[in-house]
Amino acid sequence: MSDYRHIVVGVDFSSNSRDAARRAAALAERGGASLTLLTVVEHFPEDIPITAIPPEDIDPASFYRLRAEADLAELAAGLGRPPTEQAVVVSSKSANHEILAWARERAADLVVIGAHDRDAKGPLGSTAMAIAAHAPCDVLLVHGED
């Protein structure tokens, strides 16, 4: 495991993805790897809670990006080891597409993601399954308490 140089952890701020971030931070610390926390804001969710709707005077993409950046900063602060990079991607594409593209473009050698059956599309959830099937590098699926 110490051979990893760049670890990317995809987070959606669920408890499972927080567990994945903690595991990735521990691996990065032990192996001296760089660590990227990456979240994808799917542009734009159709079914969102009223509390997540941006005010009328704020650009929705900016609103969601700022929220995600704040959430990433909070997550990073609780890891004990600061990540090398925190990134937010706002996209019309799926989270798995963007995480895979990020890993390819930046030559990540490990993608870490929380595995949960949030949407009942498979035993791991559709994002985790797609990443495991198509990643250009090793994948660690972290099963959390959910």
C-alpha positions as CSV (number, residue, x, y, z in Angstrom):
1,M,0.0,0.0,0.0
2,S,2.9,2.3,0.5
3,D,3.5,2.4,-3.3
4,Y,0.6,4.8,-3.8
5,R,1.7,8.4,-4.8
6,H,-1.6,10.1,-5.4
7,I,-4.9,9.1,-3.7
8,V,-8.2,10.6,-4.8
9,V,-11.2,10.1,-2.5
10,G,-14.6,10.9,-4.0
11,V,-16.9,12.3,-1.3
12,D,-20.6,13.0,-1.2
13,F,-20.6,13.9,2.5
14,S,-22.5,10.8,3.5
15,S,-21.2,8.9,6.5
16,N,-19.8,6.3,4.2
17,S,-17.8,8.8,2.2
18,R,-16.5,10.4,5.4
19,D,-15.3,6.9,6.5
20,A,-13.7,6.6,3.1
21,A,-11.9,10.0,3.5
22,R,-10.6,8.9,6.9
23,R,-9.3,5.7,5.4
24,A,-7.7,7.5,2.5
25,A,-6.1,10.0,4.8
26,A,-4.6,7.2,6.9
27,L,-3.2,5.5,3.8
28,A,-1.8,8.7,2.5
29,E,-0.1,9.4,5.8
30,R,1.4,6.0,6.1
31,G,2.7,6.0,2.5
32,G,3.6,9.6,2.1
33,A,1.1,10.0,-0.8
34,S,-0.7,13.1,-1.8
35,L,-4.4,13.2,-1.0
36,T,-7.2,14.8,-3.0
37,L,-10.7,15.2,-1.6
38,L,-13.0,15.5,-4.6
39,T,-16.7,16.1,-4.7
40,V,-18.9,16.5,-7.7
41,V,-21.9,18.7,-7.8
42,E,-24.2,17.2,-10.5
43,H,-25.5,20.2,-12.4
44,F,-28.2,20.6,-11.1
45,P,-30.1,18.1,-9.0
46,E,-33.8,17.9,-9.8
47,D,-34.9,16.5,-6.5
48,I,-33.4,18.6,-3.7
49,P,-34.6,19.7,-0.3
50,I,-35.9,23.2,0.0
51,T,-33.0,24.1,2.2
52,A,-30.6,23.4,-0.7
53,I,-32.3,25.8,-3.1
54,P,-30.1,28.8,-3.8
55,P,-31.5,32.3,-3.2
56,E,-32.8,34.0,-6.4
57,D,-30.0,36.6,-6.4
58,I,-27.2,34.0,-6.4
59,D,-26.0,32.0,-9.4
60,P,-26.9,28.3,-8.7
61,A,-23.5,27.0,-9.8
62,S,-21.7,29.4,-7.5
63,F,-24.1,28.6,-4.6
64,Y,-23.5,24.9,-4.9
65,R,-19.8,25.3,-5.4
66,L,-19.4,27.5,-2.3
67,R,-21.5,25.0,-0.2
68,A,-19.4,22.1,-1.4
69,E,-16.1,24.0,-0.8
70,A,-17.3,24.7,2.8
71,D,-18.3,21.1,3.3
72,L,-14.9,19.9,2.0
73,A,-13.0,22.3,4.3
74,E,-15.0,21.0,7.3
75,L,-14.3,17.4,6.3
76,A,-10.6,18.1,5.7
77,A,-10.3,19.8,9.1
78,G,-11.5,16.6,10.8
79,L,-9.1,14.2,9.1
80,G,-6.1,14.9,11.2
81,R,-3.9,15.1,8.1
82,P,-4.7,17.9,5.8
83,P,-5.3,16.9,2.2
84,T,-3.0,18.0,-0.5
85,E,-5.9,19.3,-2.5
86,Q,-9.6,19.9,-2.2
87,A,-11.6,20.0,-5.4
88,V,-15.2,20.7,-6.4
89,V,-16.4,19.8,-9.9
90,V,-19.7,21.2,-11.1
91,S,-20.8,19.1,-14.0
92,S,-23.8,18.1,-16.1
93,K,-22.3,14.6,-16.0
94,S,-22.5,11.9,-13.3
95,A,-20.2,11.9,-10.3
96,N,-18.6,8.6,-11.4
97,H,-17.8,10.1,-14.8
98,E,-16.1,13.1,-13.2
99,I,-14.2,11.1,-10.5
100,L,-12.9,8.8,-13.2
101,A,-11.9,11.7,-15.5
102,W,-10.1,13.4,-12.5
103,A,-8.2,10.2,-11.7
104,R,-7.1,9.8,-15.3
105,E,-6.1,13.4,-15.9
106,R,-4.1,13.6,-12.7
107,A,-2.6,10.1,-12.8
108,A,-4.1,9.0,-9.5
109,D,-3.0,5.5,-8.6
110,L,-5.8,4.9,-6.1
111,V,-9.4,6.0,-5.9
112,V,-11.1,5.6,-2.6
113,I,-14.9,5.8,-2.4
114,G,-17.5,4.9,0.2
115,A,-19.6,1.9,-0.9
116,H,-23.3,1.9,0.0
117,D,-26.5,0.9,-1.6
118,R,-28.1,4.4,-1.4
119,D,-30.0,4.1,-4.7
120,A,-30.6,0.4,-4.8
121,K,-29.1,0.1,-8.3
122,G,-26.6,-2.6,-7.2
123,P,-24.9,-4.2,-4.3
124,L,-22.5,-1.2,-3.9
125,G,-24.5,1.7,-5.3
126,S,-24.2,2.9,-8.9
127,T,-21.4,5.3,-8.4
128,A,-19.1,2.8,-6.6
129,M,-19.9,0.1,-9.1
130,A,-19.1,2.3,-12.1
131,I,-15.8,3.5,-10.5
132,A,-14.8,0.0,-9.6
133,A,-15.5,-1.2,-13.2
134,H,-13.9,1.6,-15.1
135,A,-11.1,3.1,-13.0
136,P,-7.7,3.6,-14.6
137,C,-6.1,2.6,-11.3
138,D,-6.7,0.7,-8.1
139,V,-9.9,1.3,-6.2
140,L,-10.6,0.9,-2.5
141,L,-14.3,0.6,-1.6
142,V,-14.8,1.4,2.0
143,H,-17.9,0.0,3.6
144,G,-19.1,2.3,6.3
145,E,-21.8,1.8,9.0
146,D,-24.7,2.8,6.7
